[in-house]
Amino acid sequence: MALRIKLGQYYPADSVVHRLDPRTKVGAALVLMVSVFFITDPWQLVFGYAFVLMLLHLARIPAAKAVESIRPIVVALLVLSLFNLFLVKTGDVLWSWGVLTVTTDSLRVALLYSLRLVIAVVAAALMLLTTTPTQLTDAFDAGLAPLSRIGLPGHELAMVFSLMLRFIPTLADEAQAVVDAQTSRGAEIGQGSPLRRVRAIVPVLVALMASSLNHANGLSRALDARCYEGGAQRTHYHPLRFGRGDVVAVLAVCAYIAGLAALAV
């Protein structure tokens, strides 16, 4: 029962993507993730994959590292594609066996919808692989700063979101450690009937909840020890600055959107 989660872990490298302003990377990733919902043609799909693969090459991310990062989500998308394959009933029948039927529309939906979501997953993984948690915090803080002008806690929301990303791998490793400890004591996790598996996972969830509360308590003490005050004006050791690379990145994303629009015509 592997619970190692690699999505969200920073991969250090010296690349043009790593050197971009974090605000540029977050904005570009959001645009790419939203744009996949407008992909309705196979040629648009090919164009989208070509673009994200080019970004992975520019970021100097090893293929094995990228695949390892997105594997759990891709597996979930494959399961979703199976539901689309057998639940969509419109179109010409290609194959039928009992209650299971595959049609031209179901095959198209299963492939197109799942494959286009992989582009969004790769875009999100690329942003996280090339951006440190501190840079993400600064980017979210800058993006949510306008909320503070209308009385909303923009800085606090940015910090909470960045901490959530930071602790996902930590909690996953601790969950794996708890599972290993339970297994060494004779617990049969992941075996037996579905009800038995649910019962076996309860002790793991209890231990993980206790660990999460312990982390939250330690984090609050660390913030108090550093005299943290929400909403206080702070300076940055590394101020965010847009450079020529960011302008090129924005133009590249605009060209990508224009390409998708042109292929849709």
C-alpha positions in Angstrom: 0.0 0.0 0.0 2.2 2.8 -1.3 1.2 6.3 0.0 4.3 8.1 -1.1 3.0 11.3 -2.8 5.5 13.1 -5.0 3.2 15.8 -6.3 4.1 19.1 -4.7 7.8 18.3 -4.1 10.3 20.8 -5.5 12.9 19.6 -8.0 16.0 21.8 -8.0 17.5 22.6 -11.4 19.0 25.5 -13.3 16.5 26.2 -16.1 14.7 29.1 -17.7 11.4 27.8 -16.1 12.9 27.7 -12.6 14.2 31.3 -13.0 10.8 32.7 -13.9 8.9 34.9 -11.5 6.6 32.6 -9.4 3.6 34.9 -10.3 4.2 34.1 -13.9 4.4 30.4 -13.3 1.2 30.3 -11.2 -0.7 32.5 -13.7 0.5 30.4 -16.7 -0.4 27.1 -14.9 -3.9 28.4 -14.1 -4.4 29.5 -17.8 -3.2 26.1 -19.0 -5.4 24.2 -16.6 -8.5 26.2 -17.6 -7.7 26.0 -21.3 -8.0 22.2 -21.4 -11.7 22.4 -21.0 -11.8 24.1 -24.4 -10.0 21.2 -26.1 -12.6 19.4 -28.2 -10.5 18.2 -31.1 -7.7 15.6 -31.4 -5.4 18.2 -33.1 -5.9 20.5 -30.2 -5.0 17.6 -27.9 -1.8 17.0 -29.8 -1.0 20.7 -29.7 -1.6 20.8 -25.9 0.7 17.8 -25.3 3.4 19.2 -27.5 3.3 22.5 -25.6 3.6 20.9 -22.1 6.3 18.5 -23.2 8.2 21.5 -24.5 7.9 23.1 -21.1 9.1 20.0 -19.4 12.1 19.9 -21.6 12.9 23.6 -20.9 12.5 23.0 -17.2 15.0 20.1 -17.4 12.7 17.8 -15.4 13.6 14.1 -16.0 10.8 12.1 -17.5 10.9 9.6 -14.7 10.5 12.4 -12.1 7.6 13.9 -14.0 5.8 10.5 -14.4 6.4 9.7 -10.7 4.9 13.1 -9.7 1.6 12.7 -11.7 1.2 8.9 -11.5 -1.5 8.7 -8.8 -3.7 11.3 -10.5 -3.3 9.8 -13.9 -4.4 6.4 -12.5 -7.5 8.1 -11.1 -8.2 9.6 -14.6 -7.8 6.2 -16.2 -10.5 4.9 -13.8 -12.7 7.9 -14.8 -12.2 7.1 -18.4 -13.5 3.6 -17.9 -16.7 5.0 -16.5 -17.1 7.3 -19.5 -16.4 4.3 -21.8 -19.2 2.2 -20.5 -21.8 4.8 -19.4 -22.0 6.9 -22.5 -24.6 5.2 -24.8 -24.9 7.6 -27.7 -23.2 7.0 -31.1 -22.7 3.9 -33.2 -22.1 0.6 -31.3 -18.5 -0.7 -31.6 -18.6 -3.5 -29.1 -21.3 -5.0 -26.8 -21.3 -7.7 -24.2 -24.3 -8.0 -21.9 -24.9 -4.7 -20.2 -21.5 -3.3 -21.3 -21.5 -1.3 -24.5 -18.8 0.7 -26.2 -19.9 3.3 -28.8 -18.1 5.8 -31.0 -19.1 8.6 -28.6 -18.1 6.8 -25.5 -14.7 6.0 -26.9 -14.2 9.6 -28.0 -15.3 10.9 -24.6 -13.2 8.4 -22.6 -10.1 9.2 -24.6 -10.5 13.0 -25.1 -11.8 14.0 -21.7 -9.2 12.0 -19.8 -6.2 12.8 -21.9 -7.0 16.5 -21.9 -7.1 16.5 -18.1 -3.6 15.0 -18.1 -2.4 18.3 -19.6 -3.8 20.2 -16.6 -2.2 17.7 -14.2 1.2 18.1 -16.0 0.9 21.9 -15.9 0.2 21.9 -12.1 3.0 19.4 -11.5 5.4 21.5 -13.5 4.5 24.6 -11.5 5.1 22.7 -8.2 8.3 21.0 -9.4 9.9 24.3 -10.4 8.7 26.6 -7.6 9.7 26.4 -3.9 7.1 26.6 -1.2 8.5 30.1 -0.2 8.1 31.3 -3.8 4.6 29.9 -4.0 3.7 31.8 -0.8 5.1 35.0 -2.2 3.1 34.5 -5.5 -0.1 33.7 -3.7 0.4 36.6 -1.3 0.9 39.0 -4.3 -2.1 37.6 -6.1 -4.4 37.8 -3.1 -3.1 41.2 -1.9 -6.1 43.0 -3.4 -8.4 41.1 -1.0 -6.8 42.8 1.9 -7.9 46.2 0.6 -11.6 45.1 1.1 -11.1 43.7 4.5 -10.4 40.0 3.6 -7.3 38.2 5.0 -5.5 37.8 1.7 -2.1 37.2 3.3 -3.4 34.6 5.7 -5.2 32.7 2.9 -2.0 32.6 0.9 0.0 31.3 3.8 -2.6 28.6 4.6 -2.6 27.5 1.0 1.2 27.3 0.8 1.3 25.4 4.1 -1.2 22.9 2.8 1.0 22.2 -0.3 4.1 22.0 2.0 2.6 19.4 4.3 1.0 17.1 1.8 4.2 15.0 1.2 4.9 15.1 5.0 1.5 13.7 5.9 1.7 11.1 3.1 5.1 9.8 4.4 3.7 9.7 8.0 0.6 7.8 6.7 2.9 5.2 5.1 4.9 4.9 8.3 1.7 4.3 10.3 0.6 1.7 7.7 4.0 0.0 7.9 3.8 0.0 11.8 0.3 -1.5 11.7 1.4 -4.2 9.2 4.4 -5.2 11.3 1.9 -5.7 14.2 -0.2 -8.1 12.2 -2.8 -5.7 10.8 -4.2 -6.7 7.4 -4.6 -3.4 5.7 -5.7 -3.5 2.1 -6.9 -7.1 2.3 -10.3 -8.8 2.8 -13.7 -7.5 2.1 -14.4 -3.7 1.5 -16.0 -3.4 5.0 -12.9 -5.0 6.6 -10.6 -2.7 4.7 -12.5 0.3 6.0 -12.3 -0.9 9.5 -8.6 -1.6 9.2 -7.9 2.0 7.9 -9.6 3.6 10.9 -6.6 3.3 13.3 -4.4 4.8 10.5 -6.7 7.8 10.2 -6.8 8.3 14.0 -3.0 8.2 14.2 -2.7 10.6 11.2 -5.2 13.0 12.8 -3.1 13.1 16.0 0.0 13.7 14.0 -1.7 16.5 12.0 -2.8 18.2 15.3 0.8 17.8 16.6 2.2 19.5 13.5 -0.4 22.3 13.7 0.5 22.9 17.4 4.2 23.0 16.6 3.6 25.4 13.7 1.6 27.7 15.9 4.3 27.7 18.6 6.9 28.5 15.9 4.8 31.4 14.6 4.3 32.8 18.1 8.1 32.4 18.9 8.8 34.5 15.8 6.2 37.1 16.8 4.1 36.5 13.7 1.2 38.9 13.3 -1.3 38.4 10.5 -1.8 41.3 8.2 1.5 43.1 9.2 3.4 44.8 6.5 6.5 42.8 5.6 9.4 43.2 3.3 10.9 40.3 1.2 14.5 39.1 1.2 14.1 38.3 -2.5 11.6 40.8 -3.9 9.6 39.6 -6.9 10.5 41.1 -10.2 9.3 40.5 -13.7 12.1 40.1 -16.3 12.4 39.5 -20.0 11.9 35.8 -19.5 8.5 36.4 -17.9 7.5 38.5 -20.9 8.5 35.7 -23.2 6.6 33.2 -21.1 3.4 35.3 -21.2 3.7 35.7 -25.0 4.3 31.9 -25.3 1.1 31.2 -23.3 -0.8 33.7 -25.4 0.5 32.0 -28.6 -0.7 28.7 -27.1 -4.2 30.0 -26.5 -4.3 31.5 -30.0 -3.2 28.1 -31.4 -5.9 26.3 -29.7 -8.5 28.8 -30.9 -7.1 28.5 -34.5 -7.4 24.7 -34.4 -10.9 24.9 -33.1 -12.1 26.8 -36.3 
